Amino acid sequence: MANVISDETIEYVGILAKLELSEEEKEAAKKDMGRMLDYIDKLSELDTTGVEPMSHVFPVQNVFREDVVTNGDESEQTLTNAPGEKDNMFVVPKTFD
């Protein structure tokens, strides 16, 4: 199966990809694209009967731990380092008007 790519298709792909291709580059792209489509056609010839579909080649599992608070509320201890404190918040010098 030889997939023939038209000049219009290459022009359109060039526009979509925002590429300015020379005539030589267009011809090379047509050949490359044709080979890619031929390869995809070749893959469709494979017998996949009994092959289970998958979304990834490796087993996908959640590797993150449960989000659990372990240190509690230490705001009072944190505020002991503040230059000033008001209503359980840091008070710092004004930086702009």
LUMMILO-138758 format. One record per atom (N, C-alpha, C, CB): x, y, z; residue in one letter; residue number from 1. Coordinates in pm, whole numbers, always signed. Glycine has a CB too. Layout:
// residues N
<<X,Y,Z>,A,NUM>
...
// end
This chain:
// residues 97
<<+83,-119,+0>,M,1>
<<+0,+0,+0>,M,1>
<<+87,+124,+0>,M,1>
<<-94,+0,+120>,M,1>
<<+88,+195,-106>,A,2>
<<+166,+317,-111>,A,2>
<<+74,+436,-88>,A,2>
<<+240,+330,-248>,A,2>
<<+96,+502,+24>,N,3>
<<+19,+622,+55>,N,3>
<<+82,+740,-18>,N,3>
<<+13,+648,+209>,N,3>
<<+5,+803,-103>,V,4>
<<+53,+916,-179>,V,4>
<<+0,+1043,-112>,V,4>
<<+10,+908,-329>,V,4>
<<+91,+1130,-75>,I,5>
<<+55,+1255,-10>,I,5>
<<+54,+1365,-116>,I,5>
<<+154,+1289,+106>,I,5>
<<-53,+1440,-121>,S,6>
<<-64,+1545,-222>,S,6>
<<+11,+1671,-180>,S,6>
<<-211,+1578,-249>,S,6>
<<+37,+1756,-279>,D,7>
<<+102,+1884,-251>,D,7>
<<+14,+1969,-159>,D,7>
<<+131,+1959,-383>,D,7>
<<-118,+1960,-178>,E,8>
<<-210,+2038,-96>,E,8>
<<-203,+1995,+51>,E,8>
<<-354,+2022,-148>,E,8>
<<-188,+1866,+74>,T,9>
<<-177,+1815,+212>,T,9>
<<-51,+1868,+278>,T,9>
<<-177,+1662,+214>,T,9>
<<+61,+1867,+205>,I,10>
<<+187,+1918,+259>,I,10>
<<+176,+2068,+286>,I,10>
<<+304,+1889,+162>,I,10>
<<+113,+2141,+195>,E,11>
<<+92,+2285,+216>,E,11>
<<+11,+2308,+343>,E,11>
<<+20,+2349,+94>,E,11>
<<-95,+2232,+359>,Y,12>
<<-184,+2247,+474>,Y,12>
<<-110,+2214,+604>,Y,12>
<<-307,+2157,+459>,Y,12>
<<-34,+2106,+605>,V,13>
<<+43,+2068,+723>,V,13>
<<+146,+2176,+754>,V,13>
<<+111,+1931,+703>,V,13>
<<+207,+2231,+652>,G,14>
<<+304,+2339,+670>,G,14>
<<+240,+2462,+733>,G,14>
<<+367,+2377,+538>,G,14>
<<+119,+2494,+690>,I,15>
<<+46,+2608,+747>,I,15>
<<+14,+2580,+894>,I,15>
<<-84,+2636,+668>,I,15>
<<-36,+2460,+922>,L,16>
<<-71,+2425,+1060>,L,16>
<<+51,+2429,+1151>,L,16>
<<-135,+2286,+1065>,L,16>
<<+165,+2383,+1101>,A,17>
<<+288,+2379,+1181>,A,17>
<<+365,+2511,+1174>,A,17>
<<+377,+2264,+1134>,A,17>
<<+311,+2607,+1099>,K,18>
<<+377,+2737,+1082>,K,18>
<<+521,+2720,+1030>,K,18>
<<+378,+2814,+1215>,K,18>
<<+533,+2637,+926>,L,19>
<<+663,+2612,+864>,L,19>
<<+666,+2669,+724>,L,19>
<<+694,+2460,+862>,L,19>
<<+780,+2722,+686>,E,20>
<<+801,+2763,+548>,E,20>
<<+897,+2661,+487>,E,20>
<<+859,+2911,+538>,E,20>
<<+843,+2575,+401>,L,21>
<<+923,+2467,+344>,L,21>
<<+962,+2500,+200>,L,21>
<<+845,+2335,+349>,L,21>
<<+1086,+2469,+167>,S,22>
<<+1129,+2482,+28>,S,22>
<<+1068,+2366,-51>,S,22>
<<+1287,+2483,+16>,S,22>
<<+1081,+2372,-182>,E,23>
<<+1027,+2264,-265>,E,23>
<<+1095,+2131,-232>,E,23>
<<+1045,+2297,-415>,E,23>
<<+1225,+2134,-207>,E,24>
<<+1297,+2011,-172>,E,24>
<<+1246,+1955,-39>,E,24>
<<+1449,+2038,-165>,E,24>
<<+1225,+2045,+58>,E,25>
<<+1175,+2002,+189>,E,25>
<<+1033,+1946,+178>,E,25>
<<+1177,+2118,+289>,E,25>
<<+952,+2005,+92>,K,26>
<<+815,+1955,+71>,K,26>
<<+819,+1813,+14>,K,26>
<<+735,+2049,-23>,K,26>
<<+907,+1792,-84>,E,27>
<<+917,+1658,-144>,E,27>
<<+965,+1556,-41>,E,27>
<<+1014,+1659,-265>,E,27>
<<+1063,+1594,+41>,A,28>
<<+1112,+1504,+145>,A,28>
<<+1003,+1476,+248>,A,28>
<<+1237,+1564,+215>,A,28>
<<+926,+1579,+284>,A,29>
<<+818,+1562,+381>,A,29>
<<+710,+1471,+325>,A,29>
<<+758,+1698,+419>,A,29>
<<+681,+1483,+194>,K,30>
<<+581,+1396,+132>,K,30>
<<+624,+1250,+141>,K,30>
<<+557,+1436,-15>,K,30>
<<+752,+1225,+112>,K,31>
<<+803,+1087,+119>,K,31>
<<+800,+1035,+262>,K,31>
<<+946,+1080,+63>,K,31>
<<+846,+1118,+356>,D,32>
<<+846,+1077,+497>,D,32>
<<+706,+1047,+547>,D,32>
<<+910,+1186,+584>,D,32>
<<+612,+1135,+514>,M,33>
<<+475,+1116,+560>,M,33>
<<+414,+991,+496>,M,33>
<<+389,+1240,+525>,M,33>
<<+446,+968,+371>,G,34>
<<+398,+847,+303>,G,34>
<<+450,+721,+370>,G,34>
<<+439,+849,+156>,G,34>
<<+582,+722,+407>,R,35>
<<+640,+606,+477>,R,35>
<<+575,+585,+613>,R,35>
<<+793,+625,+493>,R,35>
<<+547,+694,+684>,M,36>
<<+481,+681,+815>,M,36>
<<+342,+618,+801>,M,36>
<<+468,+819,+884>,M,36>
<<+267,+664,+701>,L,37>
<<+133,+609,+681>,L,37>
<<+139,+463,+636>,L,37>
<<+56,+693,+579>,L,37>
<<+239,+430,+555>,D,38>
<<+257,+290,+515>,D,38>
<<+284,+202,+637>,D,38>
<<+372,+277,+413>,D,38>
<<+367,+252,+729>,Y,39>
<<+398,+177,+851>,Y,39>
<<+273,+158,+936>,Y,39>
<<+506,+250,+932>,Y,39>
<<+192,+262,+947>,I,40>
<<+67,+250,+1023>,I,40>
<<-25,+147,+957>,I,40>
<<-4,+387,+1034>,I,40>
<<-31,+148,+824>,D,41>
<<-111,+48,+753>,D,41>
<<-58,-93,+782>,D,41>
<<-109,+75,+601>,D,41>
<<+72,-107,+788>,K,42>
<<+135,-238,+816>,K,42>
<<+94,-285,+956>,K,42>
<<+291,-228,+805>,K,42>
<<+91,-195,+1052>,L,43>
<<+50,-232,+1189>,L,43>
<<-95,-281,+1193>,L,43>
<<+67,-113,+1283>,L,43>
<<-179,-225,+1107>,S,44>
<<-320,-267,+1109>,S,44>
<<-338,-410,+1058>,S,44>
<<-404,-172,+1026>,S,44>
<<-235,-467,+996>,E,45>
<<-242,-605,+948>,E,45>
<<-221,-706,+1061>,E,45>
<<-139,-629,+840>,E,45>
<<-170,-661,+1175>,L,46>
<<-144,-751,+1287>,L,46>
<<-272,-810,+1343>,L,46>
<<-68,-679,+1396>,L,46>
<<-267,-937,+1381>,D,47>
<<-381,-1002,+1445>,D,47>
<<-375,-972,+1595>,D,47>
<<-380,-1157,+1419>,D,47>
<<-468,-893,+1641>,T,48>
<<-470,-855,+1783>,T,48>
<<-583,-926,+1858>,T,48>
<<-484,-704,+1797>,T,48>
<<-632,-1033,+1803>,T,49>
<<-737,-1110,+1869>,T,49>
<<-686,-1161,+2003>,T,49>
<<-785,-1228,+1780>,T,49>
<<-761,-1134,+2108>,G,50>
<<-725,-1182,+2241>,G,50>
<<-623,-1093,+2312>,G,50>
<<-671,-1320,+2230>,G,50>
<<-579,-986,+2248>,V,51>
<<-485,-894,+2313>,V,51>
<<-566,-789,+2388>,V,51>
<<-388,-827,+2209>,V,51>
<<-540,-779,+2517>,E,52>
<<-615,-686,+2600>,E,52>
<<-567,-543,+2574>,E,52>
<<-602,-723,+2749>,E,52>
<<-659,-448,+2553>,P,53>
<<-618,-309,+2532>,P,53>
<<-550,-254,+2657>,P,53>
<<-739,-221,+2494>,P,53>
<<-455,-164,+2638>,M,54>
<<-389,-102,+2752>,M,54>
<<-362,+45,+2721>,M,54>
<<-257,-176,+2788>,M,54>
<<-352,+124,+2827>,S,55>
<<-325,+266,+2808>,S,55>
<<-177,+297,+2823>,S,55>
<<-406,+349,+2905>,S,55>
<<-102,+203,+2882>,H,56>
<<+40,+225,+2904>,H,56>
<<+109,+89,+2909>,H,56>
<<+65,+306,+3037>,H,56>
<<+237,+86,+2872>,V,57>
<<+308,-41,+2870>,V,57>
<<+345,-90,+3009>,V,57>
<<+432,-29,+2785>,V,57>
<<+349,+1,+3106>,F,58>
<<+379,-37,+3244>,F,58>
<<+251,-31,+3326>,F,58>
<<+489,+55,+3306>,F,58>
<<+241,-113,+3432>,P,59>
<<+122,-103,+3517>,P,59>
<<+117,+35,+3583>,P,59>
<<+121,-216,+3624>,P,59>
<<+1,+97,+3577>,V,60>
<<-15,+230,+3633>,V,60>
<<-79,+217,+3770>,V,60>
<<-100,+321,+3540>,V,60>
<<-14,+275,+3870>,Q,61>
<<-71,+273,+4004>,Q,61>
<<-33,+402,+4075>,Q,61>
<<-22,+150,+4084>,Q,61>
<<-114,+441,+4171>,N,62>
<<-88,+562,+4247>,N,62>
<<+29,+537,+4341>,N,62>
<<-214,+606,+4325>,N,62>
<<+134,+618,+4330>,V,63>
<<+252,+600,+4414>,V,63>
<<+261,+706,+4523>,V,63>
<<+377,+603,+4329>,V,63>
<<+159,+790,+4533>,F,64>
<<+161,+896,+4633>,F,64>
<<+104,+847,+4765>,F,64>
<<+84,+1018,+4583>,F,64>
<<+159,+898,+4873>,R,65>
<<+109,+861,+5005>,R,65>
<<-17,+940,+5034>,R,65>
<<+217,+885,+5114>,R,65>
<<-91,+896,+5133>,E,66>
<<-209,+967,+5178>,E,66>
<<-165,+1100,+5238>,E,66>
<<-290,+882,+5282>,E,66>
<<-239,+1206,+5212>,D,67>
<<-205,+1338,+5264>,D,67>
<<-259,+1351,+5407>,D,67>
<<-264,+1451,+5172>,D,67>
<<-170,+1333,+5503>,V,68>
<<-208,+1336,+5644>,V,68>
<<-123,+1440,+5715>,V,68>
<<-191,+1195,+5710>,V,68>
<<-188,+1526,+5795>,V,69>
<<-114,+1625,+5872>,V,69>
<<-45,+1554,+5987>,V,69>
<<-209,+1737,+5925>,V,69>
<<+87,+1575,+5999>,T,70>
<<+162,+1507,+6104>,T,70>
<<+217,+1602,+6209>,T,70>
<<+276,+1429,+6044>,T,70>
<<+229,+1732,+6177>,N,71>
<<+288,+1823,+6273>,N,71>
<<+187,+1912,+6345>,N,71>
<<+388,+1908,+6203>,N,71>
<<+62,+1910,+6307>,G,72>
<<-41,+1988,+6376>,G,72>
<<-23,+2138,+6358>,G,72>
<<-40,+1955,+6523>,G,72>
<<-97,+2214,+6439>,D,73>
<<-94,+2360,+6433>,D,73>
<<+17,+2412,+6523>,D,73>
<<-231,+2420,+6474>,D,73>
<<+121,+2465,+6461>,E,74>
<<+234,+2517,+6537>,E,74>
<<+245,+2668,+6521>,E,74>
<<+365,+2450,+6494>,E,74>
<<+129,+2736,+6500>,S,75>
<<+133,+2880,+6473>,S,75>
<<+188,+2958,+6591>,S,75>
<<-6,+2929,+6440>,S,75>
<<+158,+2919,+6714>,E,76>
<<+211,+2991,+6830>,E,76>
<<+363,+2982,+6833>,E,76>
<<+152,+2934,+6959>,E,76>
<<+416,+2864,+6809>,Q,77>
<<+561,+2845,+6807>,Q,77>
<<+624,+2925,+6693>,Q,77>
<<+597,+2695,+6794>,Q,77>
<<+558,+2928,+6577>,T,78>
<<+608,+3003,+6463>,T,78>
<<+609,+3152,+6492>,T,78>
<<+524,+2974,+6338>,T,78>
<<+504,+3201,+6557>,L,79>
<<+495,+3344,+6586>,L,79>
<<+597,+3391,+6688>,L,79>
<<+357,+3376,+6636>,L,79>
<<+660,+3302,+6761>,T,80>
<<+764,+3344,+6855>,T,80>
<<+885,+3400,+6780>,T,80>
<<+807,+3225,+6944>,T,80>
<<+901,+3366,+6653>,N,81>
<<+1011,+3417,+6570>,N,81>
<<+974,+3546,+6497>,N,81>
<<+1054,+3312,+6470>,N,81>
<<+851,+3591,+6506>,A,82>
<<+805,+3708,+6433>,A,82>
<<+860,+3836,+6496>,A,82>
<<+652,+3713,+6428>,A,82>
<<+889,+3937,+6409>,P,83>
<<+933,+4065,+6464>,P,83>
<<+821,+4133,+6542>,P,83>
<<+981,+4157,+6351>,P,83>
<<+700,+4101,+6509>,G,84>
<<+582,+4151,+6580>,G,84>
<<+466,+4060,+6550>,G,84>
<<+549,+4297,+6540>,G,84>
<<+361,+4063,+6634>,E,85>
<<+247,+3972,+6615>,E,85>
<<+119,+4044,+6652>,E,85>
<<+262,+3842,+6699>,E,85>
<<+14,+4023,+6571>,K,86>
<<-116,+4081,+6599>,K,86>
<<-222,+3988,+6540>,K,86>
<<-129,+4225,+6540>,K,86>
<<-319,+3950,+6619>,D,87>
<<-430,+3863,+6575>,D,87>
<<-379,+3735,+6510>,D,87>
<<-520,+3938,+6477>,D,87>
<<-277,+3674,+6571>,N,88>
<<-221,+3548,+6524>,N,88>
<<-158,+3560,+6385>,N,88>
<<-330,+3441,+6523>,N,88>
<<-103,+3680,+6352>,M,89>
<<-37,+3703,+6224>,M,89>
<<+93,+3778,+6247>,M,89>
<<-129,+3783,+6127>,M,89>
<<+186,+3769,+6152>,F,90>
<<+311,+3843,+6157>,F,90>
<<+283,+3991,+6136>,F,90>
<<+411,+3790,+6051>,F,90>
<<+352,+4077,+6205>,V,91>
<<+351,+4221,+6180>,V,91>
<<+493,+4256,+6135>,V,91>
<<+307,+4305,+6309>,V,91>
<<+501,+4312,+6014>,V,92>
<<+631,+4345,+5957>,V,92>
<<+630,+4492,+5914>,V,92>
<<+665,+4252,+5836>,V,92>
<<+746,+4551,+5892>,P,93>
<<+751,+4690,+5848>,P,93>
<<+685,+4708,+5712>,P,93>
<<+896,+4738,+5842>,P,93>
<<+624,+4823,+5691>,K,94>
<<+558,+4857,+5565>,K,94>
<<+664,+4863,+5454>,K,94>
<<+480,+4992,+5576>,K,94>
<<+637,+4804,+5339>,T,95>
<<+736,+4802,+5231>,T,95>
<<+700,+4897,+5117>,T,95>
<<+749,+4660,+5176>,T,95>
<<+577,+4944,+5108>,F,96>
<<+539,+5040,+5004>,F,96>
<<+418,+5119,+5052>,F,96>
<<+509,+4968,+4868>,F,96>
<<+392,+5234,+4990>,D,97>
<<+279,+5319,+5028>,D,97>
<<+157,+5289,+4947>,D,97>
<<+314,+5465,+5013>,D,97>
// end
